[in-house]
Amino acid sequence: MTAWSIIARLVVTVVWASRLYLGVHRLTDVLGGYALGLAWMSLVMVASQLIDDRTRGPA
């Protein structure tokens, strides 16, 4: 695990904890946003891999 991934996880945790503490969002809002972000990241990673495979061509 790189330092940047640790920092990113820490920022995500602090943000969602602050949203809950301040009463701006409910737990379901935060978990839904987390799930949506995870789904989007997965989609981008798969698309990136497909594009990379196509641009390299046959080996």
Secondary structure, DSSP 4 states (H G I P E B T S, - for coil): --HHHHHHHHHHHHHHHHHHHTTSS-HHHHHHHHHHHHHHHHHHHHHHHHHHHHHH---
